[in-house]
Amino acid sequence: MTAGREPESVPTRHDRLDRHQTPAGGNSLWFWTDAKHPLRVALNYVAIVLARISPSLTVKNWLLASIGVTVGDGVSWGLESTPDVFWPELVTVRDDAIVGYDATLLCHEFLQDEYRTGEVVVGERAMVGAGAVVLPGVEIGAGAQVAANSLVADDVPPGETVAGVPAEPVDRD
């Protein structure tokens, strides 16, 4: 660090979110049709439901890619795993990553007064455990592991293992 200079801050997931105000500051979920066309959401939903129940990883990857999910080579989606239904095009799952049974990758948050959107990136050879929920704007680094039933509200560095609600690094000593 140079004398007299502030250390550079590391961007958080909140820094990467796009914020969209809702009319009259109301509950943003009432205005979801202004955010995304209902037919697009319906098509996304059908593709995701079919992918969730398909035992074939090839079919899952094809269905999800067809609605805009970026799916790397060798990606494995567990049964009932769910990418974001509103903004699947904001989900990237890199080569050989695993998204476990009933895990959810969210790219949106409907809130009071606004909704937020942000990319979710699951790095190469990373693993998202069963039942985990990944919030918008989160990046899970290459080779990182998210334990089952965790809530991932912050980035996970490459090679790190996190667990809990909210997910925090696991001490492996």
C-alpha positions in Angstrom: 0.0 0.0 0.0 1.3 3.4 -0.9 1.5 6.0 1.9 -1.6 8.3 2.0 -3.7 6.0 -0.2 -6.7 4.1 1.0 -6.6 0.3 0.4 -8.8 -0.7 -2.6 -12.0 -2.3 -1.5 -13.0 -5.7 -2.8 -16.3 -5.5 -4.5 -19.1 -7.5 -2.8 -22.1 -9.2 -4.5 -24.1 -6.0 -3.6 -21.8 -3.9 -5.7 -22.5 -6.2 -8.7 -26.3 -6.0 -8.5 -28.4 -3.9 -10.8 -31.2 -2.0 -9.0 -34.5 -1.4 -10.6 -37.0 1.0 -8.8 -40.7 0.1 -8.8 -43.5 2.5 -9.6 -44.7 4.4 -6.5 -42.2 2.6 -4.3 -44.5 -0.4 -4.0 -43.9 -4.1 -3.4 -41.8 -5.0 -6.5 -43.3 -8.4 -6.9 -46.6 -6.8 -8.0 -44.7 -5.4 -11.0 -42.8 -8.5 -12.1 -44.6 -8.4 -15.5 -42.9 -5.0 -16.1 -39.5 -6.7 -15.4 -39.9 -9.8 -17.6 -42.6 -10.8 -20.2 -44.9 -13.4 -18.7 -44.6 -15.7 -21.7 -40.8 -15.7 -21.4 -41.1 -16.6 -17.7 -43.6 -19.4 -18.6 -41.3 -20.8 -21.2 -38.3 -20.6 -18.8 -40.5 -22.4 -16.2 -41.4 -25.2 -18.5 -37.8 -25.8 -19.5 -36.6 -25.7 -15.9 -39.3 -28.1 -14.6 -38.4 -30.6 -17.4 -34.7 -30.2 -16.6 -35.4 -30.6 -12.8 -37.0 -34.0 -13.4 -34.9 -35.3 -16.2 -32.4 -38.0 -15.2 -30.3 -37.3 -18.2 -27.5 -34.7 -17.7 -27.3 -34.2 -21.5 -31.0 -33.3 -21.6 -30.7 -31.0 -18.5 -27.8 -29.1 -20.0 -29.5 -28.8 -23.4 -32.8 -27.5 -21.8 -31.1 -25.0 -19.6 -28.8 -23.8 -22.4 -31.9 -23.3 -24.6 -33.2 -20.7 -22.1 -29.9 -18.8 -21.8 -28.1 -20.6 -18.9 -24.3 -20.7 -19.8 -23.5 -24.4 -19.2 -19.9 -25.5 -19.5 -18.7 -29.0 -20.6 -19.2 -31.8 -18.1 -21.6 -29.8 -15.8 -23.8 -32.0 -13.6 -27.2 -30.8 -12.3 -28.8 -32.8 -9.5 -32.5 -33.7 -9.6 -34.7 -30.8 -8.7 -31.9 -28.2 -9.0 -33.2 -24.9 -10.1 -31.5 -22.0 -12.0 -33.3 -18.6 -11.8 -36.7 -18.7 -13.7 -36.8 -15.0 -14.4 -33.2 -14.4 -15.5 -31.6 -17.7 -16.5 -29.3 -15.9 -18.8 -27.5 -14.5 -15.8 -26.5 -18.0 -14.6 -23.1 -19.3 -15.6 -21.9 -22.8 -14.5 -18.4 -23.5 -15.7 -16.8 -26.8 -16.8 -17.2 -29.9 -14.6 -19.1 -28.0 -11.9 -21.8 -29.8 -9.9 -25.1 -28.2 -8.8 -26.6 -30.6 -6.2 -30.0 -32.0 -5.6 -32.6 -29.2 -5.0 -30.0 -26.4 -5.1 -31.2 -23.0 -6.2 -29.2 -20.3 -8.1 -31.1 -17.0 -7.8 -30.3 -14.0 -10.0 -33.1 -11.8 -8.7 -34.4 -10.3 -5.4 -37.9 -8.8 -5.4 -38.0 -6.3 -2.5 -40.0 -3.3 -1.3 -39.4 -0.4 -3.6 -37.1 -2.2 -6.0 -35.9 -5.4 -7.4 -32.3 -6.4 -7.9 -30.7 -8.6 -10.5 -27.2 -10.0 -10.7 -25.1 -12.7 -12.3 -24.4 -16.0 -10.5 -21.2 -17.7 -11.5 -20.2 -21.2 -10.4 -16.6 -21.8 -11.2 -14.9 -24.7 -12.9 -15.0 -27.9 -10.8 -16.9 -26.1 -8.0 -19.6 -27.9 -6.1 -22.9 -26.5 -4.8 -24.4 -29.0 -2.3 -27.9 -30.3 -2.0 -30.5 -27.7 -1.0 -28.1 -24.8 -1.0 -29.4 -21.4 -2.1 -27.0 -19.0 -4.0 -28.1 -15.3 -4.0 -27.8 -12.9 -6.9 -24.3 -11.4 -7.6 -22.4 -14.3 -6.0 -19.3 -15.8 -7.6 -18.3 -19.3 -6.4 -14.6 -19.8 -7.3 -13.0 -22.7 -9.1 -12.8 -25.8 -7.0 -14.8 -24.2 -4.2 -17.4 -26.3 -2.3 -20.7 -25.2 -0.8 -22.1 -27.5 1.9 -25.7 -28.8 1.7 -28.4 -26.5 2.9 -26.2 -23.5 3.0 -27.2 -19.9 2.1 -24.5 -18.3 0.0 -24.8 -14.5 0.4 -21.1 -13.7 -0.3 -18.5 -14.7 -2.9 -16.7 -18.0 -2.2 -12.9 -17.8 -3.1 -11.4 -20.6 -5.3 -10.8 -23.8 -3.4 -12.7 -22.6 -0.3 -15.3 -24.7 1.5 -18.2 -22.9 3.1 -21.2 -24.0 5.1 -24.1 -22.7 7.1 -26.7 -19.9 7.1 -25.2 -17.6 6.0 -22.4 -19.7 4.5 -19.0 -19.1 6.1 -15.6 -20.7 5.6 -15.1 -24.1 7.2 -12.0 -24.5 9.4 -10.4 -27.7 8.2 -7.8 -28.1 11.0 
